[in-house]
């Protein structure tokens, strides 16, 4: 018998460069605020800055402006130099370490970055991008070596000393090894840029940069090369043209203007809104689908980009710091004094040339069918590797198939779990396959979901965590009409539901015996509370009596109710604690209280109150069953008629 081995799937070079660019971008972008602060301080306080230029009295070399700017009597002092030498690289290194291994990775990443910073004579952004993640990776591997082998009481000692010693060793390596090497590379690359500028060849970089943008390879070029080199150049001369090679909004604006005049169908209709988002918002990817529809338009962006670079070189203009995002507002905010004319003409020139070339190409296009903007947008998302936050502006809604849905709430243990169960059942009943529905605390969300469902009071918080997802707000967790809209959306994005195959699923979890989570002593058939607040206390006291939670958890249940109501609909409320109160949970537990007269729960009648304390996932199976029960009027009636706690638990525990 011949043995066969499965050949591992090879990852393309484009994807690898894209992944590298994403990693570099994830280290730089969270710290753009610090770059902006440094750029503004530089613009205001250096010797040739705005304040000395506008006010003659502030040109005093012994004055406070000179003190901040680090010139005159305060040469090599001030804020400008230390910020770019120490603060910015250490922030990048710390962020890189955090990406790999959380807070401990961030600490060791910062220590190791300090070593490479001190061992070089140029701003060490490249070194920070190397040493920060390396520090996080090393401490992660060290922690794995003795995981579970440390004697109780010595954990803090081992954790602190291991981080300190690892940081020490890596800082020394960075100081003597990585720092000098990266410094030499930076100087060499700088000489290469000087050669291109000196021989009037810098505009040719657009031949590579503009296509790279459309293929989402620009992050590797921008954050890995242009930003470090540009920052070094800006430190020496006060500005750098490199910051504008990729960020100039002119080429993309020209493409969109051409579609506004000579486009057809959806492309023409959506171009004005896309132009506003691209030019003022700085989201360049919104014009990529227009180029992907007509690949020959890449020539327009290249020629437009070359024009912009040529004008900046001609006028000697540049920015003081990176413009992120690439909005005209951000560009002007970082424009060096004396460069406003050149920068303005570079944007206008790039837009004009791009518009002229794209107009000719669109006008002479012999294709008779209307270009498919939705298909081009989907292709853009495929190139990007995740959902685009601006796709809806082009197509009026989501375009790519939705395979993972998250239902999020503050704590991730009650409302979201039950809402996810209801939505999962609707999707399954509709016959959709391959759609996963999970629940999660908002604080733990990541930008990896296709669709996010939240209570309307929490949607903005969720949007900050998952900007690329389609967001749906609900009021009623049990019978929201928005669930049917989600099913309709799946019909548009995922196609016709199949009659067989794997239906909507949740991550499998070991099911706990319902008696372990809902004890008979935690079931009350005639509650005494007459207000929502008293009902929360009553349900919480049952959890305390079951030794599932500490007393502090009851207070957290009231605190949770103040932020968002836990009324689910169909006469059911499920009060539970905040995410911060999970430390007060000893083990998962559920309490059940039935009231002879419905309680006013923020204007809605609550006949059943289910208190929830979720320490892990072992209560999820019972919550899923409760959600299904309260979707079925006959099952709810069984709960009303139940005369013993055993009957209640039987209704809530039966598998369906």
C-alpha positions in Angstrom: 0.0 0.0 0.0 1.4 3.4 -1.0 1.6 5.9 1.8 0.5 9.4 0.8 1.3 12.6 2.4 -0.6 15.8 2.1 1.4 18.6 0.6 1.1 21.7 2.7 -0.5 24.6 0.9 2.1 27.2 -0.1 1.5 30.8 0.8 2.1 33.2 -2.1 4.7 35.9 -1.9 2.0 38.6 -2.2 0.2 37.2 0.9 3.5 37.0 2.8 4.3 40.7 2.0 0.7 41.6 2.8 1.0 39.9 6.2 4.3 41.6 6.9 2.7 44.9 6.0 -0.2 44.3 8.3 2.1 43.4 11.2 4.1 46.6 10.6 1.0 48.7 10.3 -0.4 47.2 13.5 2.7 48.4 15.3 2.7 51.9 13.9 -1.0 52.8 13.5 -2.0 52.7 17.2 0.8 55.2 17.9 0.0 57.6 15.1 -1.3 60.0 17.7 2.2 60.2 19.2 3.6 60.9 15.7 1.1 63.7 15.2 2.0 65.1 18.6 5.7 65.1 17.7 5.0 66.6 14.3 2.9 69.5 15.8 5.6 70.1 18.5 8.2 70.2 15.8 6.1 72.5 13.6 5.5 74.9 16.5 8.7 75.1 18.5 11.8 74.4 16.3 13.9 77.3 15.2 12.2 77.5 11.8 8.8 76.6 13.3 5.5 78.5 13.3 5.9 80.4 16.6 9.4 81.8 15.9 8.3 82.6 12.4 5.2 84.5 13.4 6.4 86.2 16.5 9.8 87.9 16.5 9.9 88.0 20.3 9.8 84.2 20.4 13.1 83.9 18.5 15.0 84.5 21.7 17.6 81.6 21.9 17.2 81.6 25.7 13.4 81.7 25.7 10.8 79.0 26.4 10.1 78.2 22.8 13.8 77.5 22.3 13.8 75.4 25.5 10.9 73.2 24.2 12.3 73.1 20.6 15.9 72.2 21.7 17.8 75.0 20.0 19.7 78.1 20.9 21.0 77.8 24.5 19.2 74.5 24.8 20.9 72.6 21.8 20.3 68.9 22.1 17.7 69.4 24.8 13.9 70.1 24.6 11.2 67.7 23.7 11.5 67.3 19.9 14.7 65.2 20.0 13.9 62.9 22.9 10.4 62.2 21.5 11.7 60.9 18.2 14.8 59.2 19.7 13.1 57.4 22.6 9.4 57.8 22.9 8.2 56.8 19.4 10.5 53.8 18.9 9.7 52.5 22.4 6.0 52.9 21.8 6.3 50.9 18.6 8.4 48.2 20.3 6.0 48.0 23.2 3.0 47.6 20.8 4.9 44.9 18.8 5.5 43.0 22.0 1.9 43.4 23.1 0.8 41.9 19.7 2.7 38.8 20.4 2.2 38.3 24.2 -0.1 40.9 25.8 1.2 43.0 28.7 4.2 40.9 29.5 5.2 41.0 25.8 4.8 44.8 25.8 7.1 45.3 28.8 9.9 43.1 27.5 9.4 44.6 24.0 9.9 48.0 25.5 13.1 47.0 27.3 14.6 45.3 24.3 13.8 48.3 22.1 15.6 50.6 24.5 18.7 48.6 23.9 18.6 49.0 20.1 17.7 52.7 20.5 20.8 53.3 22.7 23.0 51.4 20.3 22.2 53.5 17.2 22.7 57.0 16.1 19.5 57.3 14.0 15.8 57.1 15.0 15.4 53.4 15.5 11.9 52.6 14.1 13.1 49.6 12.1 14.9 48.2 15.1 11.8 48.7 17.2 9.8 46.7 14.7 12.3 43.9 15.0 13.1 43.9 18.7 9.6 44.6 20.1 7.9 41.5 18.7 11.1 39.5 19.4 10.9 40.4 23.0 7.3 39.4 23.2 8.1 36.1 21.5 11.0 35.3 23.8 9.1 35.9 27.1 6.1 33.9 25.7 8.4 30.9 25.0 10.1 31.3 28.5 6.7 31.3 30.2 5.7 28.2 28.3 8.8 26.4 29.6 7.9 26.5 33.3 4.1 26.7 32.9 2.6 24.7 35.8 6.0 24.0 37.3 6.3 26.9 39.6 5.6 26.3 43.3 2.6 28.2 44.7 3.6 31.6 46.1 6.6 32.0 43.8 4.7 32.9 40.7 5.2 36.7 41.0 8.9 36.3 41.8 9.5 34.1 38.8 7.4 36.2 36.4 9.1 39.5 37.3 12.6 38.2 37.3 12.2 36.2 34.1 10.9 39.3 32.3 13.7 41.4 33.7 16.5 39.0 32.8 15.0 38.3 29.3 14.8 42.1 28.8 18.4 42.6 29.9 19.8 39.9 27.6 17.8 41.1 24.6 18.6 44.8 25.3 22.3 44.0 25.3 21.9 42.1 22.0 20.0 45.0 20.5 22.7 47.5 21.7 25.7 45.7 20.3 24.2 43.7 17.5 20.9 44.9 16.0 21.4 48.6 16.6 24.6 49.1 14.5 23.3 46.8 11.7 20.0 48.7 11.4 21.8 52.0 11.6 24.0 51.0 8.7 21.0 49.8 6.7 19.1 53.1 7.4 22.1 55.2 6.3 22.4 53.1 3.1 18.7 53.4 2.3 19.0 57.1 3.0 21.8 57.4 0.5 19.7 55.5 -2.0 16.9 58.1 -1.6 19.4 60.9 -1.9 20.6 59.3 -5.2 17.0 59.1 -6.5 16.3 62.7 -5.6 19.7 63.9 -6.9 19.1 62.2 -10.3 15.4 63.2 -10.5 14.3 59.6 -10.3 12.1 59.7 -7.2 8.9 60.0 -9.3 9.6 56.5 -10.7 8.8 55.1 -7.3 5.1 55.5 -8.2 5.5 52.7 -10.7 5.8 50.4 -7.7 3.8 52.2 -5.0 0.5 52.8 -6.8 0.0 49.2 -7.9 1.1 48.0 -4.4 -1.6 50.2 -2.9 -4.4 48.5 -4.9 -2.9 45.0 -4.0 -2.8 46.0 -0.3 1.0 45.7 -0.2 1.5 49.4 0.6 1.7 48.9 4.4 4.9 47.0 4.1 6.4 49.7 1.9 5.0 52.6 3.9 5.5 51.5 7.5 8.5 49.3 6.9 10.6 51.7 4.8 9.1 55.1 4.0 8.0 56.1 7.6 11.4 55.2 9.2 13.4 56.8 6.5 11.1 59.9 6.3 11.3 60.4 10.0 15.1 60.2 10.0 15.1 62.8 7.1 12.6 65.0 8.9 14.8 65.0 12.0 17.7 66.3 10.0 15.9 68.8 7.7 12.6 69.4 9.3 10.6 67.7 6.5 10.5 64.8 4.2 8.9 64.2 0.8 8.8 60.4 1.6 5.8 60.9 3.7 3.8 61.9 0.6 4.9 59.2 -1.8 2.0 56.9 -0.6 -0.3 59.3 1.3 -1.0 61.8 -1.5 -4.8 61.7 -2.0 -4.6 63.2 -5.5 -4.3 60.0 -7.7 -7.3 58.4 -6.1 -9.4 61.6 -6.2 -8.7 61.8 -10.0 -9.9 58.3 -10.6 -13.2 59.0 -8.7 -13.7 62.3 -10.5 -13.4 60.6 -13.8 -16.1 58.0 -12.8 -18.3 60.9 -11.7 -18.1 62.4 -15.2 -17.6 59.4 -17.5 -18.6 56.4 -15.4 -21.8 54.4 -15.8 -24.4 52.8 -13.5 -23.5 52.1 -9.8 -19.9 53.1 -10.3 -21.0 56.6 -11.4 -23.7 56.9 -8.7 -21.3 55.9 -5.9 -18.3 57.9 -7.0 -19.2 61.3 -5.4 -19.6 59.8 -1.9 -16.5 57.7 -2.4 -14.6 60.8 -3.3 -15.6 62.6 -0.1 -14.6 59.5 2.0 -11.2 59.2 0.2 -10.2 62.9 0.0 -11.5 64.1 3.4 -11.6 60.9 5.4 -8.3 59.5 4.0 -9.6 56.0 3.4 -7.8 55.3 0.1 -9.0 51.8 -0.3 -12.4 53.0 -1.3 -11.2 53.8 -4.8 -9.5 50.4 -5.3 -12.6 48.6 -6.6 -12.9 51.2 -9.4 -9.4 50.4 -10.5 -10.0 46.6 -10.2 -13.1 47.0 -12.4 -10.9 48.6 -15.1 -7.3 47.4 -14.4 -5.9 49.7 -17.1 -6.8 52.6 -14.8 -3.7 51.7 -12.8 -1.8 53.8 -15.5 -3.8 56.8 -14.4 -2.8 56.4 -10.7 0.9 55.8 -11.6 1.1 58.9 -13.8 -0.8 60.9 -11.2 1.5 59.7 -8.4 4.6 60.5 -10.5 3.2 64.0 -11.1 2.7 64.6 -7.4 6.2 63.4 -6.5 7.8 65.5 -9.3 6.0 68.7 -8.0 7.1 68.0 -4.4 10.7 67.5 -5.5 10.6 70.6 -7.7 9.3 72.8 -4.9 11.4 71.0 -2.2 8.2 70.5 -0.2 7.4 67.8 2.4 5.7 66.9 5.6 7.1 67.0 9.1 5.6 63.6 10.1 3.4 60.8 8.6 -0.1 61.8 7.5 -2.3 59.1 8.7 -4.9 58.5 7.5 -4.1 59.9 4.0 -6.7 62.7 4.3 -6.0 66.2 2.9 -6.7 67.4 6.4 -4.0 65.2 7.9 -1.7 66.2 5.0 -2.1 69.9 5.7 -1.8 69.4 9.5 1.7 67.9 8.9 2.9 70.1 6.1 6.2 71.9 6.9 6.3 75.7 6.9 7.2 76.9 3.5 5.8 73.7 1.8 2.1 74.6 1.6 2.3 75.7 -2.0 4.3 72.7 -3.2 2.1 70.2 -1.3 -1.1 71.9 -2.6 0.1 71.8 -6.2 1.3 68.2 -5.8 -2.2 67.1 -4.7 -3.9 69.1 -7.4 -1.5 68.1 -10.1 -1.7 64.4 -9.2 -5.5 64.6 -9.2 -5.6 66.5 -12.6 -3.3 64.0 -14.4 -5.0 61.0 -12.9 -8.4 62.5 -13.9 -7.2 63.3 -17.4 -5.7 59.9 -18.1 -8.7 58.0 -16.5 -11.2 60.1 -18.4 -9.6 59.2 -21.7 -9.5 55.5 -20.8 -13.1 55.5 -19.7 -14.3 57.5 -22.7 -12.6 55.2 -25.2 -13.6 52.0 -23.4 -15.4 49.8 -25.9 -17.0 47.6 -23.3 -20.8 47.8 -23.5 -21.8 46.0 -20.3 -22.1 47.9 -17.0 -19.0 47.4 -14.8 -19.8 45.2 -11.8 -18.8 47.4 -8.8 -20.0 44.8 -6.3 -17.8 42.1 -7.8 -14.8 44.5 -7.8 -15.5 45.3 -4.2 -15.6 41.7 -3.3 -12.3 41.2 -5.1 -10.8 44.1 -3.1 -11.9 42.4 0.1 -10.3 39.2 -1.0 -7.1 40.9 -1.8 -7.2 42.7 1.6 -7.9 39.4 3.4 -10.8 40.7 5.5 -14.0 42.7 5.2 -13.6 46.3 4.2 -15.1 49.0 6.5 -16.0 51.1 3.4 -17.6 48.4 1.2 -21.1 49.4 2.2 -20.5 52.9 0.9 -19.9 51.4 -2.5 -22.5 48.7 -2.7 -25.2 49.8 -0.2 -24.5 46.9 2.1 -22.3 43.8 2.8 -20.9 42.1 -0.3 -18.8 39.1 0.9 -20.4 36.0 2.4 -20.9 36.1 6.1 -19.5 33.1 7.9 -19.1 34.2 11.5 -21.5 36.3 13.6 -20.9 37.5 17.1 -23.6 38.5 19.6 -22.0 40.9 22.1 -23.0 42.3 25.4 -21.2 43.9 28.3 -20.3 40.7 30.2 -20.7 38.0 27.5 -22.4 35.6 29.9 -26.1 36.2 29.7 -27.8 38.5 27.2 -25.4 37.8 24.4 -25.5 34.0 25.0 -29.3 33.9 24.9 -29.5 36.2 21.9 -26.9 34.1 20.1 -29.0 31.0 20.7 -32.1 32.6 19.3 -30.3 33.9 16.2 -28.5 30.6 15.7 -31.9 28.7 15.7 -33.4 31.1 13.1 -30.4 30.8 10.8 -30.4 27.0 11.2 -34.2 26.8 10.5 -33.6 29.0 7.4 -31.2 26.3 6.1 -28.0 28.3 5.9 -24.8 26.3 6.2 -21.4 27.2 7.4 -22.4 30.1 9.6 -21.0 30.2 13.1 -22.8 32.3 15.8 -21.0 33.0 19.0 -21.4 35.3 22.0 -18.7 37.5 23.4 -18.0 40.3 25.9 -17.6 43.6 24.0 -14.2 44.1 25.7 -13.0 40.9 24.2 -14.1 41.6 20.6 -11.7 41.5 17.7 -12.1 42.7 14.2 -12.6 39.3 12.7 -16.4 39.0 12.5 -18.6 39.4 9.5 -21.6 40.6 11.5 -22.0 41.9 15.0 -25.3 42.0 16.9 -25.6 44.2 20.0 -28.1 46.1 22.1 -28.6 49.5 20.6 -27.0 51.1 23.7 -23.8 49.1 23.1 -23.5 49.3 19.3 -21.0 52.2 19.2 -18.7 50.5 21.7 -18.9 47.3 19.5 -18.2 49.3 16.3 -15.0 50.6 17.8 -13.8 47.0 18.4 -15.1 45.6 15.1 -15.1 48.4 12.5 -15.1 46.0 9.5 -18.2 44.1 10.6 -21.8 44.8 9.6 -23.5 46.0 12.8 -27.1 45.3 13.8 -28.7 46.9 16.8 -31.6 45.2 18.7 -33.9 46.1 21.6 -35.7 42.8 22.1 -33.3 39.8 22.4 -36.0 37.2 22.0 -38.3 38.4 19.2 -36.4 41.2 17.5 -37.5 41.7 13.9 -33.8 42.4 13.1 -33.1 38.7 13.3 -35.3 38.2 10.3 -33.4 41.0 8.5 -30.2 39.2 9.3 -31.5 36.0 7.7 -32.5 38.1 4.6 -29.0 39.6 4.6 -27.5 36.1 4.6 -29.7 35.3 1.6 -28.1 38.2 -0.3 -24.5 37.6 0.7 -24.4 33.8 1.1 -26.8 32.8 -1.7 -29.7 30.4 -1.5 -29.7 28.4 1.7 -29.0 24.7 1.2 -31.3 21.9 2.3 -28.4 19.8 3.7 -25.0 20.2 5.2 -23.7 21.8 8.3 -26.1 24.5 9.6 -25.4 27.4 11.9 -23.2 26.3 14.7 -21.5 27.4 17.9 -18.1 26.4 19.2 -18.6 23.0 20.9 -18.4 23.1 24.7 -18.8 20.2 27.2 -22.3 20.2 28.5 -22.7 20.3 32.2 -25.4 18.5 34.1 -28.2 21.0 34.6 -28.4 20.1 38.3 -24.8 21.4 38.7 -25.8 24.8 37.3 -29.5 25.1 38.4 -30.1 23.5 41.7 -33.7 22.9 43.0 -33.0 25.2 45.9 -32.4 28.0 43.4 -35.9 27.7 41.9 -38.6 29.8 43.4 -42.2 29.5 42.1 -43.7 32.5 43.8 -41.3 35.4 44.1 -41.9 38.1 46.6 -40.3 41.0 44.8 -42.6 43.7 43.4 -40.0 45.9 41.6 -37.2 45.1 39.1 -34.5 46.1 41.6 -36.0 43.8 44.3 -36.2 41.0 41.7 -32.6 41.4 40.8 -31.7 41.1 44.5 -33.9 38.1 45.0 -32.3 36.3 42.0 -28.9 37.3 43.2 -29.5 36.1 46.8 -30.3 32.6 45.4 -27.0 32.5 43.6 -25.2 33.5 46.8 -27.1 30.8 48.8 -26.0 28.3 46.2 -22.4 29.4 46.8 -22.1 30.2 43.2 -21.1 33.9 43.8 -19.9 36.2 46.5 -22.1 39.0 47.9 -20.3 41.6 45.7 -21.8 39.9 42.7 -25.3 41.0 43.6 -24.2 44.6 43.6 -22.6 44.0 40.1 -26.0 42.7 38.9 -27.6 46.0 39.8 -24.7 47.9 38.2 -25.1 45.9 35.0 -28.8 46.8 34.9 -28.0 50.5 35.0 -26.0 50.4 31.8 -28.3 48.1 29.6 -31.6 46.4 30.5 -31.4 42.7 30.8 -35.1 42.3 29.8 -35.1 39.7 26.9 -38.7 39.8 25.8 -41.5 37.2 26.1 -41.8 38.0 29.9 -38.2 37.0 30.6 -35.4 39.0 32.3 -31.9 37.6 32.9 -30.1 39.9 35.3 -26.3 39.1 35.6 -23.2 40.9 36.7 -20.7 43.1 34.8 -17.6 41.8 33.1 -15.5 43.2 35.9 -17.4 41.2 38.4 -16.4 37.8 37.1 -13.9 37.5 39.9 -16.8 37.3 42.3 -18.1 34.1 40.6 -17.1 30.8 42.4 -18.7 28.5 39.8 -21.4 28.8 37.2 -24.9 29.0 38.5 -28.4 29.9 37.5 -31.4 30.9 39.6 -35.1 30.9 38.5 -37.9 33.0 40.0 -41.5 33.0 38.8 -43.8 35.8 39.8 -47.6 35.6 40.2 -47.9 39.1 38.8 -45.6 40.5 36.1 -43.0 43.0 37.4 -42.5 46.3 35.6 -39.1 46.0 34.1 -38.4 49.4 32.6 -41.9 49.5 31.2 -42.0 45.8 30.1 -43.7 42.9 32.0 -41.3 40.4 33.4 -43.0 37.2 34.7 -39.8 35.1 34.9 -36.4 36.2 36.2 -33.4 34.1 35.6 -30.2 35.1 37.5 -27.0 34.1 35.7 -23.4 33.7 36.9 -21.1 32.3 34.2 -17.6 31.3 35.2 -16.9 29.5 32.0 -19.0 27.9 29.3 -20.6 25.1 31.3 -23.9 27.2 31.7 -24.3 27.8 28.0 -26.2 24.6 27.2 -28.8 25.4 29.8 -29.0 29.0 28.6 -29.5 27.8 25.0 -32.4 25.6 26.2 -33.9 28.5 28.1 -33.8 30.6 25.0 -35.6 27.9 23.0 -38.2 27.5 25.7 -39.1 31.2 25.7 -39.5 31.1 21.9 -42.2 28.5 22.3 -45.5 29.6 23.8 -46.4 26.0 24.8 -43.2 25.6 26.7 -43.7 29.0 28.5 -47.2 27.8 29.5 -45.6 24.6 31.0 -43.4 26.9 33.2 -46.5 28.8 34.3 -48.3 25.6 35.2 -45.3 23.9 37.0 -46.1 23.2 40.6 -42.7 22.0 41.8 -39.1 23.0 41.2 -38.5 19.6 39.7 -41.1 20.3 37.0 -39.4 23.7 36.2 -36.0 22.1 35.9 -37.4 19.3 33.7 -38.8 21.9 31.3 -35.5 23.9 31.2 -33.3 20.8 30.9 -35.1 18.7 28.3 -33.0 18.3 25.1 -34.6 19.3 21.8 
